[in-house]
Structure formats: C-alpha cells, structure tokens
Amino acid sequence: MRKPRRLSNDELAPWVVPVGSGQWEEKQTESESSPSQTAHCPLPTAPWPTLFGNANPVEIEVGMGKGLFLLNAALARPETNFFGIEIVRKYQLYAATRYAIRGLPNVKTACADAKGVLRDFVPPASVAAVHVYFPDPWWKARHKKRRVFTPEFAALAARVIVPRGRLYIASDVEEYFGVMTAIVDAMPAFAVRPEEENLAAPRTEAGFATNFERKALEGGGAVWRVVYSRTEVM
Ligand SMILES: C[S@@+](CC[C@H](N)C(=O)[O-])C[C@H]1O[C@@H](n2cnc3c(N)ncnc32)[C@H](O)[C@@H]1O
C-alpha cells in the first residue's frame, strides 16, 4: 500500500479530535502491532454531542489501525458518523490522512485508549455500533492481560451501545475469538445474531474489510466473525 501524502496538522484537524494532557502507563498503551511505540493518550476534550455537528447515528471502531474499514464504511454510509479510536498515534494520523484526502465529513479519530474513552468520554446508550476487528492477540501468556477485549471492555461496550445496536467482532486468532465470544455470550446485554452477516463491513474487490483481514487471508488463515445485538437489559 502506498503511503498517503503527508498533510499538515491544520489540514488534518477536522479528522483528529483533540485530547487533553495526561499520560497512560506504558504497558497500557503499547500495541502488539507496533510494540516499540508508546503513546500518551488521555481523553478527547471536545464534547461528545458536538463532535460531528449533526444528530446522525455514531458507530465506533476500536483500534482502527490504518483505517481501511472506516474509510470504506464512511464512503458507503454517509448518513452515519464513524469515530475511530486508535492508541498508536502514527496509525491514527495515517488513517486520518486517508479520510482527509477524501474530505470525508463523517469520520473522526482520537488517539486514546479505547477503554478510557468508552468509560469516561462516550455517554451511555449513545452509539449505534462498536466494531472490534482483529484486536492484538498478545500471544505470550504473560502479555495476555494487555488484550483490549476483556470482560471490563465488553461491559463498557454494553454501556455505550443503544438497545438493538450492534457489537461486531472479527479475529484471525481462534483462541482469542473464543475468549471474546465466551465473554459476550455470558452477558444478558447481548444476543448473538447468527443469521446476520457483517454487512457493516464493506469489502474490497479482493474480499477483505480491514488490513489485518487482508494479511490473514493472504497468509491462508481463517477469519472468525460474529455480530451481537444489544438487548434491552441495562
Ligand atoms: C492488530 S491491529 C488491527 C487493526 C485493524 N482493526 C485491522 O483489522 O486492520 C490492532 C490495533 O488496535 C490498536 N489498539 C491496541 N490496543 C488499543 C486500545 N486499548 N485502544 C485503542 N486501540 C488499541 C493497535 O494499536 C492496533 O492498531
């Protein structure tokens, strides 16, 4: 993939939600896909209701990486707002540049820890969907506690998704997929939608929706995905 041309901070500003000062502990901000990168990612400062300047439904992607899913989803569904949360700044800026080049008005990004954002920034029952695609598996046993998708994370997703909203999960790691689905299956706040394809994820002609999905498929690997519906249980 060609690197998008570099844009100035001013040019990127409409796609980059400002965050306040403060620091996360290094272990919380590392990414397996970029382990040497650490970021200091406090919460966004812009008030949630004014983020997009309209009342359209909002969907969140946690860990959008280079941002392919949000790019295609935002192009395909202009009446929906998309908010990407990415802990590694260089990926956030890469993704934001893609949206800026196309002038997409319905995508914003924040460099932050998704758990903190879901807990302390996003209001309860305010988003139509949360997407979690190919979260870092943190293979080593002693690193597994760094995984983003934990019971606490699933509870935070349940907190922000509106009743009848959706939680989308995909992974190429069968064990992690099993852990994630076991967590969500045990929650009365979610009901699995076995009949539902992941229609929220527009695919390229080559058949992938995200960068990591492309890597998995090109490597001959399998991909597991599931869609949950938020129940009325609060
Ligand atoms: C394996 S990559 C997948 C990227 C993209 N979803 C895809 O499928 O191509 C996981 C991404 O999640 C980000 N990430 C990890 N922990 C995070 C957290 N706590 N909050 C936000 N993003 C996180 C990583 O920096 C990385 O970009």
The ligand as an SDF file (V2000), in Angstrom:
LIG
                    3D

 27 29  0  0  0  0  0  0  0  0999 V2000
   -3.9240   -5.9250   15.0910 C   0  0  0  0  0  0  0  0  0  0  0  0
   -4.2800   -4.2460   14.8060 S   0  0  0  0  0  0  0  0  0  0  0  0
   -5.7930   -4.3090   13.8280 C   0  0  0  0  0  0  0  0  0  0  0  0
   -6.0280   -3.0330   13.1000 C   0  0  0  0  0  0  0  0  0  0  0  0
   -7.3410   -3.0090   12.2670 C   0  0  0  0  0  0  0  0  0  0  0  0
   -8.5130   -3.1510   13.1060 N   0  0  0  0  0  0  0  0  0  0  0  0
   -7.3220   -4.0820   11.2160 C   0  0  0  0  0  0  0  0  0  0  0  0
   -8.0940   -5.0500   11.3360 O   0  0  0  0  0  0  0  0  0  0  0  0
   -6.5360   -3.9620   10.2730 O   0  0  0  0  0  0  0  0  0  0  0  0
   -4.9290   -3.7510   16.3820 C   0  0  0  0  0  0  0  0  0  0  0  0
   -4.9570   -2.2450   16.5480 C   0  0  0  0  0  0  0  0  0  0  0  0
   -5.5390   -1.9260   17.8090 O   0  0  0  0  0  0  0  0  0  0  0  0
   -4.8150   -0.8480   18.3930 C   0  0  0  0  0  0  0  0  0  0  0  0
   -5.0340   -0.9030   19.8460 N   0  0  0  0  0  0  0  0  0  0  0  0
   -4.4960   -1.7880   20.7190 C   0  0  0  0  0  0  0  0  0  0  0  0
   -4.9280   -1.5520   21.9660 N   0  0  0  0  0  0  0  0  0  0  0  0
   -5.7660   -0.4660   21.8840 C   0  0  0  0  0  0  0  0  0  0  0  0
   -6.5220    0.2840   22.8430 C   0  0  0  0  0  0  0  0  0  0  0  0
   -6.5010   -0.0360   24.1310 N   0  0  0  0  0  0  0  0  0  0  0  0
   -7.2570    1.3240   22.3990 N   0  0  0  0  0  0  0  0  0  0  0  0
   -7.2540    1.6590   21.0800 C   0  0  0  0  0  0  0  0  0  0  0  0
   -6.5640    0.9990   20.1370 N   0  0  0  0  0  0  0  0  0  0  0  0
   -5.8330   -0.0570   20.5310 C   0  0  0  0  0  0  0  0  0  0  0  0
   -3.3830   -1.1250   17.9590 C   0  0  0  0  0  0  0  0  0  0  0  0
   -2.5570   -0.0010   18.0420 O   0  0  0  0  0  0  0  0  0  0  0  0
   -3.5720   -1.6180   16.5380 C   0  0  0  0  0  0  0  0  0  0  0  0
   -3.5530   -0.5440   15.6090 O   0  0  0  0  0  0  0  0  0  0  0  0
  1  2  1  0
  2  3  1  0
  2 10  1  0
  3  4  1  0
  4  5  1  0
  5  6  1  0
  5  7  1  0
  7  8  2  0
  7  9  1  0
 10 11  1  0
 11 12  1  0
 11 26  1  0
 12 13  1  0
 13 14  1  0
 13 24  1  0
 14 15  1  0
 14 23  1  0
 15 16  2  0
 16 17  1  0
 17 18  1  0
 17 23  2  0
 18 19  1  0
 18 20  2  0
 20 21  1  0
 21 22  2  0
 22 23  1  0
 24 25  1  0
 24 26  1  0
 26 27  1  0
M  CHG  2   2   1   9  -1
M  END
$$$$
